[in-house]
Amino acid sequence: EFDDIDSTHQAVVAPLGAGQEVGRSCILFKYKNRTIMFDFGIHPGFHGHQCLPLLDGVDLSTVDVALISHFHMDHCAALPYLLRKTNFRGRVFMTHPTKAVYYSLLKDFVHGNVGTIDEGLYSLEDLNASMDMIEVIDFYEVVMVSGIQISAYRAGHVLGAAMFRVEIHGLACLYTGDYSCVPDRCLPPADVPQARIDIVIVESTYGVRCHPPARQREQLLLRRIRESVSQGGRVLMPVVAMGRAQEILLLLDEHWHQNTDVQHVPIYQTVAMHKALSAYQTYVAALSTDLKRIYKDRNPFHFRHVQTLRSSAKLLDYSGPCVAMATPSGLQGGLSRDCFDAWCDDSRN
């Protein structure tokens, strides 16, 4: 079992989730009898306690600190369970933007779980209590916890996402979580830490895949959308409520603004996506250089051609061409699944 492994002279890395899967990210790192937990998320393909990291054989009371890389559900959504339903007694750190969005997304998660098997994971009271237990760390800040030196670096990916460098008795480990080394419309790229690193624990979901350049992918996306709506079709884009959704909304709003022939086609975002924009408008300093330059003239998140969908029935009943960004991204339920079921028989869509 993990707690029986001698870490006096060797470092131990134990994936409790996301080792050979996408979901429930949770990595334990142990050295010199100090233990760090990186992330504590849920698996989107499972429900109830089966969606949690695999905790058998782990005494969570021995974990000194938990570091949450970003707000996506597979990296943070089990945290209230950890803090309120287990014997974990360590400290918890995440960045300011991550903490703000964490609460908003998980509040929706709790409300959406009412009456389902996931309802028993934790309550809104547990989520509220977790907020008092979470400490914040700034990028490039150094924090000491039980002899562990912790530093946070920008990871790109989503607002507030961090990589963590931890050092225990001279041994340095970098944990990335999801990261992006290429700047996008919203965010600058990930940092390349200059400090010495002995061990790297790296997200590798696309580690063996080469993506085309961003500009090429954007043009392909826009071309496919235009082909569909020009035939009267409806375009469904299943997305996570915050992250890539905002980048795509910026792209679509700009393209619609520059091309009058598509301006009659409505673009819909959900209320959750609209609410998520407040975080981007709060943490302007964390945005990309291009976006901060636009901010000098106007707020780029005051979209000119995007409507907020107040009623799912309105979208499902809409018969004309449109672009709809809906959650969840995996089509396992919710509005995105409802739209898919309603629209999938029409070849124009």
C-alpha positions as CSV (number, residue, x, y, z in Angstrom):
1,E,0.0,0.0,0.0
2,F,1.1,3.6,-0.7
3,D,1.6,4.5,3.0
4,D,3.9,1.5,3.5
5,I,6.3,2.5,0.8
6,D,9.6,3.9,2.2
7,S,10.3,7.3,0.7
8,T,13.4,8.0,2.8
9,H,15.8,7.6,-0.1
10,Q,13.5,7.5,-3.2
11,A,10.6,9.6,-4.5
12,V,7.3,7.8,-5.0
13,V,4.7,8.8,-7.6
14,A,1.3,7.2,-7.4
15,P,-1.6,8.0,-9.8
16,L,-4.9,7.7,-8.0
17,G,-6.6,8.7,-11.2
18,A,-5.7,9.8,-14.8
19,G,-2.8,7.4,-14.9
20,Q,-4.0,5.7,-18.1
21,E,-7.3,7.5,-18.5
22,V,-8.8,11.0,-18.9
23,G,-10.6,11.9,-15.8
24,R,-10.4,12.1,-11.9
25,S,-6.9,13.5,-12.0
26,C,-5.1,12.9,-8.7
27,I,-1.4,12.2,-8.3
28,L,0.4,11.6,-5.0
29,F,4.1,12.5,-4.7
30,K,6.0,11.4,-1.7
31,Y,9.6,12.0,-0.6
32,K,11.4,12.0,2.8
33,N,8.0,11.2,4.4
34,R,6.4,14.4,3.0
35,T,3.3,13.8,0.7
36,I,1.8,16.1,-1.8
37,M,-1.5,15.6,-3.7
38,F,-1.8,17.1,-7.2
39,D,-5.4,17.7,-8.1
40,F,-8.5,15.9,-7.0
41,G,-11.1,15.6,-9.8
42,I,-14.0,13.4,-10.8
43,H,-14.3,11.0,-13.8
44,P,-17.0,12.2,-16.2
45,G,-17.8,8.7,-17.3
46,F,-18.8,7.4,-13.8
47,H,-21.3,8.4,-11.2
48,G,-21.5,8.4,-7.4
49,H,-18.4,7.3,-5.5
50,Q,-17.1,5.5,-8.6
51,C,-16.2,8.8,-10.2
52,L,-13.8,9.7,-7.4
53,P,-10.0,9.0,-7.4
54,L,-9.1,5.5,-6.2
55,L,-8.4,6.0,-2.5
56,D,-8.0,2.4,-1.4
57,G,-4.8,1.9,0.6
58,V,-4.2,5.6,1.1
59,D,-4.2,7.3,4.5
60,L,-5.2,10.8,3.5
61,S,-4.3,12.1,7.0
62,T,-0.7,11.8,5.9
63,V,-1.0,14.2,3.0
64,D,0.6,17.5,3.8
65,V,-0.8,19.6,1.0
66,A,-3.1,19.4,-2.0
67,L,-2.4,21.6,-5.0
68,I,-5.2,22.2,-7.6
69,S,-4.0,23.1,-11.0
70,H,-7.2,24.5,-12.5
71,F,-11.0,24.6,-12.4
72,H,-12.0,21.9,-14.8
73,M,-14.1,19.2,-13.2
74,D,-11.7,16.3,-13.8
75,H,-9.1,18.2,-11.8
76,C,-11.0,19.8,-8.9
77,A,-14.6,18.6,-8.6
78,A,-14.0,16.0,-5.9
79,L,-12.3,18.5,-3.6
80,P,-15.3,19.2,-1.4
81,Y,-15.5,15.5,-0.8
82,L,-11.8,15.4,0.2
83,L,-12.2,18.2,2.6
84,R,-15.5,17.2,4.2
85,K,-15.9,13.5,3.9
86,T,-12.3,12.1,4.5
87,N,-9.6,12.3,7.1
88,F,-7.5,14.7,5.0
89,R,-6.1,17.4,7.3
90,G,-3.6,19.1,5.0
91,R,-3.6,22.5,3.4
92,V,-5.0,23.3,0.0
93,F,-3.8,25.8,-2.6
94,M,-5.0,27.1,-5.9
95,T,-4.8,30.5,-7.7
96,H,-7.2,33.3,-7.2
97,P,-9.1,32.9,-10.6
98,T,-9.3,29.1,-10.0
99,K,-10.9,29.5,-6.7
100,A,-13.4,32.0,-8.0
101,V,-14.5,29.8,-10.9
102,Y,-14.2,26.6,-8.8
103,Y,-17.1,27.8,-6.7
104,S,-19.3,28.9,-9.6
105,L,-18.9,25.6,-11.5
106,L,-19.3,23.3,-8.5
107,K,-22.3,25.2,-7.3
108,D,-24.0,24.4,-10.7
109,F,-22.7,20.8,-10.3
110,V,-24.3,20.4,-6.9
111,H,-27.6,21.8,-8.1
112,G,-27.6,19.6,-11.2
113,N,-27.0,16.5,-9.1
114,V,-30.2,16.9,-7.1
115,G,-32.2,13.7,-7.4
116,T,-29.3,11.7,-9.0
117,I,-26.8,9.2,-7.8
118,D,-24.2,12.0,-7.6
119,E,-26.3,13.9,-5.0
120,G,-24.6,12.1,-2.1
121,L,-21.1,13.1,-3.0
122,Y,-21.3,16.4,-1.2
123,S,-23.8,19.2,-0.5
124,L,-23.8,23.0,-1.1
125,E,-22.9,23.3,2.6
126,D,-19.8,21.2,2.0
127,L,-18.8,23.3,-1.0
128,N,-19.3,26.5,1.0
129,A,-17.2,25.1,3.8
130,S,-14.4,24.1,1.3
131,M,-14.1,27.8,0.3
132,D,-12.9,28.7,3.8
133,M,-10.3,25.9,3.7
134,I,-8.8,26.8,0.3
135,E,-5.8,29.1,0.3
136,V,-4.7,31.1,-2.7
137,I,-1.3,31.3,-4.3
138,D,-0.1,33.8,-6.9
139,F,2.0,33.0,-9.9
140,Y,5.7,33.1,-9.0
141,E,4.9,33.2,-5.3
142,V,6.9,30.8,-3.0
143,V,5.0,29.1,-0.1
144,M,6.5,26.8,2.5
145,V,4.3,24.0,4.0
146,S,5.8,21.4,6.3
147,G,9.3,21.9,4.8
148,I,7.9,21.7,1.2
149,Q,8.7,24.7,-1.0
150,I,5.9,25.4,-3.5
151,S,5.9,27.7,-6.5
152,A,3.2,28.3,-9.1
153,Y,3.8,29.0,-12.8
154,R,1.4,29.9,-15.6
155,A,0.1,26.9,-17.5
156,G,-1.9,28.6,-20.2
157,H,-4.9,26.3,-21.0
158,V,-7.6,28.2,-19.0
159,L,-7.8,31.3,-16.8
160,G,-5.8,30.8,-13.6
161,A,-4.4,27.4,-14.6
162,A,-1.1,26.7,-12.8
163,M,1.8,24.3,-12.9
164,F,3.4,23.6,-9.6
165,R,7.1,23.2,-8.7
166,V,7.6,21.6,-5.4
167,E,10.9,21.0,-3.6
168,I,11.6,18.6,-0.7
169,H,15.1,18.4,0.8
170,G,16.7,19.5,-2.5
171,L,14.6,17.3,-4.8
172,A,12.4,19.3,-7.2
173,C,9.3,18.1,-9.0
174,L,7.2,19.9,-11.6
175,Y,3.5,19.0,-12.0
176,T,1.8,20.5,-15.1
177,G,-1.8,19.6,-15.1
178,D,-3.2,20.6,-18.5
179,Y,-1.0,23.2,-20.2
180,S,-0.5,25.0,-23.4
181,C,2.8,26.3,-24.8
182,V,1.0,28.3,-27.5
183,P,-0.7,31.6,-26.8
184,D,-4.4,31.8,-27.7
185,R,-7.0,34.5,-28.0
186,C,-7.6,34.6,-24.2
187,L,-4.3,33.7,-22.5
188,P,-0.5,33.8,-22.7
189,P,1.4,30.5,-23.1
190,A,2.7,28.4,-20.3
191,D,5.8,29.5,-18.5
192,V,9.1,27.5,-18.9
193,P,10.4,27.4,-15.3
194,Q,14.1,28.3,-15.1
195,A,14.6,26.7,-11.7
196,R,16.1,23.2,-11.6
197,I,13.7,20.3,-12.0
198,D,14.5,16.7,-11.3
199,I,11.1,15.0,-11.9
200,V,8.4,16.1,-14.3
201,I,4.8,14.8,-14.0
202,V,3.2,16.0,-17.2
203,E,-0.3,15.8,-18.7
204,S,0.0,13.8,-21.9
205,T,-3.5,13.5,-23.3
206,Y,-2.3,14.7,-26.7
207,G,1.3,13.8,-26.2
208,V,1.5,11.7,-29.4
209,R,-0.6,13.9,-31.6
210,C,0.5,16.9,-33.7
211,H,-2.2,19.6,-34.0
212,P,-2.4,21.8,-37.0
213,P,-1.6,25.5,-36.4
214,A,-4.3,27.4,-34.6
215,R,-5.0,29.7,-37.5
216,Q,-5.6,26.7,-39.8
217,R,-7.9,25.0,-37.2
218,E,-9.9,28.3,-36.8
219,Q,-10.4,28.6,-40.6
220,L,-11.5,25.0,-40.9
221,L,-14.0,25.5,-38.0
222,L,-15.4,28.6,-39.6
223,R,-15.7,27.0,-43.0
224,R,-17.6,24.0,-41.6
225,I,-20.0,26.3,-39.7
226,R,-20.6,28.5,-42.8
227,E,-21.3,25.4,-44.9
228,S,-24.0,24.2,-42.4
229,V,-25.8,27.5,-41.8
230,S,-25.8,28.4,-45.5
231,Q,-28.0,25.3,-46.0
232,G,-30.3,26.2,-43.2
233,G,-28.5,23.9,-40.8
234,R,-28.0,24.2,-37.0
235,V,-24.5,23.8,-35.6
236,L,-24.1,22.3,-32.2
237,M,-20.8,22.8,-30.3
238,P,-20.6,20.8,-27.1
239,V,-18.2,22.6,-24.8
240,V,-17.1,23.0,-21.2
241,A,-18.8,26.1,-19.8
242,M,-15.5,27.9,-19.2
243,G,-12.2,27.7,-21.0
244,R,-12.2,26.9,-24.7
245,A,-15.8,28.2,-25.0
246,Q,-14.7,31.8,-24.4
247,E,-12.0,31.5,-27.1
248,I,-14.5,30.2,-29.6
249,L,-17.0,32.9,-28.7
250,L,-14.4,35.6,-29.4
251,L,-13.6,33.9,-32.7
252,L,-17.3,33.7,-33.8
253,D,-18.1,37.2,-32.6
254,E,-15.2,38.7,-34.6
255,H,-16.1,36.7,-37.7
256,W,-19.8,37.6,-37.6
257,H,-18.8,41.3,-37.1
258,Q,-16.6,41.2,-40.2
259,N,-19.0,39.3,-42.4
260,T,-22.5,40.7,-42.9
261,D,-23.8,37.7,-44.8
262,V,-23.9,35.6,-41.6
263,Q,-25.2,38.2,-39.2
264,H,-28.8,37.0,-39.5
265,V,-27.7,33.7,-38.0
266,P,-28.0,33.7,-34.2
267,I,-25.1,32.5,-32.0
268,Y,-26.3,31.2,-28.6
269,Q,-24.4,30.7,-25.4
270,T,-25.8,29.2,-22.2
271,V,-26.3,31.2,-19.0
272,A,-23.4,29.3,-17.4
273,M,-21.1,30.6,-20.1
274,H,-22.4,34.1,-19.7
275,K,-21.8,34.0,-16.0
276,A,-18.3,32.7,-16.6
277,L,-17.4,35.9,-18.4
278,S,-17.3,37.8,-15.1
279,A,-14.1,35.9,-14.2
280,Y,-12.4,37.0,-17.4
281,Q,-13.5,40.6,-16.8
282,T,-12.3,40.5,-13.2
283,Y,-8.8,39.1,-13.9
284,V,-7.9,41.2,-16.9
285,A,-4.2,41.2,-15.9
286,A,-4.1,37.4,-16.5
287,L,-5.3,37.7,-20.2
288,S,-3.3,37.7,-23.4
289,T,-1.4,40.8,-24.6
290,D,-3.8,41.1,-27.6
291,L,-6.9,41.0,-25.4
292,K,-5.5,43.5,-23.0
293,R,-4.9,45.8,-25.9
294,I,-8.5,45.5,-27.1
295,Y,-9.6,46.2,-23.6
296,K,-8.2,49.8,-24.0
297,D,-11.0,50.5,-26.5
298,R,-13.8,48.2,-25.6
299,N,-14.7,45.1,-23.5
300,P,-14.2,42.2,-25.9
301,F,-16.5,40.0,-23.8
302,H,-19.5,42.3,-24.5
303,F,-20.3,40.3,-27.5
304,R,-21.9,42.0,-30.5
305,H,-23.5,38.9,-32.1
306,V,-23.9,36.4,-29.3
307,Q,-27.2,35.9,-27.4
308,T,-27.5,34.3,-24.0
309,L,-30.0,31.5,-24.1
310,R,-32.5,31.8,-21.2
311,S,-34.7,28.9,-22.2
312,S,-33.5,25.5,-23.6
313,A,-37.0,25.1,-25.1
314,K,-36.4,28.1,-27.3
315,L,-33.4,26.5,-28.8
316,L,-34.9,23.1,-29.3
317,D,-37.9,24.6,-31.0
318,Y,-35.9,26.9,-33.2
319,S,-36.1,25.7,-36.8
320,G,-33.8,28.2,-38.6
321,P,-30.0,28.2,-39.0
322,C,-28.0,28.9,-35.8
323,V,-24.9,28.2,-33.9
324,A,-25.4,26.8,-30.4
325,M,-22.7,26.3,-27.8
326,A,-24.0,24.0,-25.1
327,T,-22.9,21.9,-22.1
328,P,-21.7,19.3,-21.2
329,S,-18.9,18.7,-23.7
330,G,-19.3,14.9,-23.5
331,L,-22.9,14.8,-24.6
332,Q,-23.7,12.6,-21.5
333,G,-26.8,14.7,-20.7
334,G,-28.1,18.2,-20.4
335,L,-28.7,20.7,-23.2
336,S,-26.0,19.5,-25.5
337,R,-27.5,16.0,-25.5
338,D,-31.0,17.3,-25.9
339,C,-29.9,19.3,-29.0
340,F,-28.0,16.4,-30.4
341,D,-31.0,14.1,-30.1
342,A,-33.3,16.7,-31.6
343,W,-31.0,17.7,-34.5
344,C,-28.9,14.6,-35.4
345,D,-31.4,13.3,-38.1
346,D,-31.0,16.3,-40.3
347,S,-28.0,16.1,-42.6
348,R,-27.7,19.8,-42.8
349,N,-26.8,20.0,-39.1
